[in-house]
């Protein structure tokens, strides 16, 4: 798989027929290793190992409804009370982070309500603080550490 602009982590791969699988520490099972999944697993390990997000408060592919349609988020970090804190939208490294990708994530976040939004393709990362009352977004220089968000 392609090298990403995120710290490496120890991963476990296995072959199942024609599919290469990677061990997912959150779902506790092997999942098909697609380019998007490669990015998602890097982000999960980065949030846990480098930004202090508790593993038990990360939720992968959480379902939600938007405009009468069932959608799934890539990753949501929750606060200690179980409220969404960070919504992560992952794309494959070959998919550029464009205004359309930002619009998709912002649209999902209208129903999720996370105050932080992260868009990444593993090479580029964009993190925003969302102010729903003022209807503004402020781009952040980095993904905040979990402990700084809990103060």
MOTAZI-V969821 format. One line per field, one symbol per residue. ss: DSSP state (h for helix, s for strand, l for the rest). Layout:
ss: ???
//
This chain:
ss: llllllllllllssssllssssssllllssssllhhhhhhhhhhhhhhhhhlllhhhsssllssssllssssllsssslllllsssssssllllllllhhhhhhhhhhhhhhlllsssssllllsssssssllllssssslllllhhhhll
//
